[in-house]
Amino acid sequence: MKLSPFVFLCATGLFAIFSSTISKSPVLPLFTTHLGADPSGVGLVAAISALAGVAFSVPAGLLADRFGKKRLLVVSSLVFASAPFGYLFVTRLWQLALIRFYHGFATAIFLPVAMALISTLSHKERGEKLGWFSTATLAGRFMAPVVGGSILGYFSLNSTFSYQVVYAVCGVAGLITFILTLMLPVPEKTGQAGQSWSETFRVFRSVALNRKILITCFVEASILFAYGTFETFLPLYAVQNGLTAAHVGIFLSGQIIVLALTKPIMGRFSDTHGRKPQIFAGGLLGAACIGGFSCVSLFFPMLLLSIAFGLCLSVVTSATSAYIADLSSQQARGSAMGVLGSIMDVGHTSGPLLSGIVAANFGYAQSFLGASLVLLSVTLLFFLTIGSHNGGHTA
């Protein structure tokens, strides 16, 4: 049976994100500490790959529009396949930082280009297809910490060998990603180059000046700002209120499961009922959920809010990427997804940073309120700029 390009992309996405995630969760902070880093060094190393994502998502989209999406996916998978083996030779902190920056290019290229290719391959079912792709990557994201943690638990954390085993598994997943990408059957019209540099930059300019695309990117960035606050400070807030690490694990796992199960459903819903009302409603409810953590301190209310916030993440992000694809032409889709990737990475990484300042001065509860205010403000700006009524899946 011949597999479709979409199925190949989902399988590739699963192994790619598994490889990316197992390289950092939970191994990276432990390995960084093993190399002698203090907490600030751990934070710096953790942020370096995200910095590569912020810096290179837009150029990746531009290059995909110029040279073809499959070529960029092959470049990305080559990084996935080669970077993990660099960790095997790391003995100094600066070496680890260098490898993390190089490794960061993989997801910076892969996610926006893969989403652009899926958007080009589909139209009426675009939201649903992007939802299924997201579910595949979430499966990889969910499995990686379990596998990595099990390997580290089997061996001694004080042994360099234990970290090498994790990164060897990471490398195998990267090699599978590379092989699947080479086998990817991409139709000629969607996978090959066809623009001059002047046309590429003209197309990018049309994307960068499109206020609807930009404000939609900011909505996704703002809900990821709230998510970054959640995943960073909810564990500390929960423990402060007498809950255990096991409770925190249930919060986080439950949220990922909800995201994985509902993304295709919410994507299909946006295909049928329109993107704009879904984005607006999800942003409002997400702001209420993240702000609600400041008012609760018991296990079950926190669990319900965690699940509800995960559902809001699904509602918003399953519609934003599809809406941006709707707003962009086929020739500009790589650029549009690159802009989305860069802006959403800024939101995700700035959430813990800015909310950390609020938490240090006013407490964890106020950091959730601050994230809620950011999400609410951007959602209302989306409503004022674009509106919330839509008769279908198109712009």
Secondary structure, DSSP 8 states (H G I E B T S, - for coil): ----HHHHHHHHHHHHHHHHHHTTSSHHHHHHHHTT--HHHHHHHHHHHHHHHHHHHHHHHHHHHHH-HHHHHHHHHHHHHHHHHHGGG--SHHHHHHHHHHHHHHHHHHHHHHHHHHHHH-STTHHHHHHHHHHHHHHHHHHHHHHHHHHHHHS-TT-HHHHHHHHHHHHHHHHHHHHHHHH----HHHHS----HHHHHHHHHHHHT-HHHHHHHHHHHHHHHHHHHHHHHHHHHHHHTT--HHHHHHHHHHHHHHHHHHHHHHHHHHHHH-HHHHHHHHHHHHHHHHHHGGG--SHHHHHHHHHHHHHHHHHHHHHHHHHHHHHS-GGGHHHHHHHHHHHHHHHHHHHHHHHHHHHHHH-HHHHHHHHHHHHHHHHHHHHHHH-S--SSS--
